[in-house]
Amino acid sequence: MVICQVFGAGLVADAFFVAFRIPNLLRRLVGEGATAAAFVPVITEYLTHRSRADALYMIRALLGTGLGLLLVLTGIGMLFLPIPLAVCLLLDLPAKSSRSLLI
C-alpha cells in the first residue's frame, strides 16, 4: 500500500522491485542458502578435529575471500551502472517526472 502511494503503478515501481532482486538473491544464497549450509559443517569440523589456530586461519581465509569477491562485484556494478542508466534516459523509458529519481 505504501509503495503504491509513493511510486504509483508504472515504470518507477517496476524499477523499485527489480532493484531488490539481485540483493535478495545474494542474501538467500549467502545468508540462508547453500553457502551457510556448506560452511557450518566445515567450520565445526575444524573446531572439533584441528587446532584452534588452524580453525581461525581457515575462517580468516573464508572472510578474506568473501570480502574480496564482494569488493570486486561491487566495483563491477558501480563501473557498469551508468550504461543502463544512460540507455534508460536516452530512450526516455522513465516518465519525465520520475527522471529525478534515477539521477
N, C-alpha and C positions, 0 to 999 in steps of 0.2 A: 504494500500500500504506500509506504513512504517512497519507494523507488519510483512508483508511478507519478507521485506528486512532484518529485524532484526532476526526473528525467523525461517523463511522458512516455508515450508509446511510439518509438521511432528509432532512428539510427543511433542516437546517443545512448538510449537504453541498451540496444544491442551491443554497442561498443563497451559499455559498462560490464555486461555479462561475459563477453568474450575476454575482456581483460583479466578476469579472475579464473579462467580455465587453466592456464599454464601454472600459476602459483598453486592452485588447488591440486593439480596433478602431481606436482613436485611434493606437496605436503603429504598426499596419500602414499606416494612411493617411499619417501624418506621417513616420515613420522609414523605412519600407520601400516606400512606395507612390507614389501619384500626386504627392504634394507634393514629395518629393525628386526625382522624375523631371522635374518641371516647373521646379524652381528651379535645379538644377545647370546646365542649358544657359543659362539667363538670366544667372546669376552669371558663368559662363565668358565669355559674350558681353560683358558689362560689363567684365570684367577685361582682355579682349583688344582691344576696339574703342573703349573710352572711357577717360576719365582714372580714376586710382585714387580720387580724391575722389568722383567720380560712383558708382563701384562701392561704396565704403564707405557713401555716403548711401543707396543702394538696399538694401544689406544691413541697415543700421540701421533703415530703414523696415519691412523684412520682419520683423525681430526684434521691433520695437515693436508692430507689428500683431498678430503671433502671440502675444506675451505678453499684450497687451490682451485678445485673444479668449479666451485661456486663463483669465485673471483673471475675465472675465465668466461664462464657462461654469462655473468652479469656484464662483463666488458663487451662481449659479442652483442648482447642485447642492446646495450647503450650505443654501440657503434652503428648498428644497422636500424635503429629505431627511426631516424629521420627519413629513410627511404619509404616505408609505407605511409608515414605521416605526410610526406610531400605528395605522394600519389593521391591520397585522400583529398588533400587541399587543391591539387591541380584539377582533379576530376569533379570537384565541388560535391563530393559524396555527402559530407555532413551538411546540415542546414546552415544557412548563413548566421543565424542567431547562436548556433552551438559551436561555431568556429573558435570562439574564445575558450571553450572548454578543452579543446585539443592543444592549444598553444599554451 
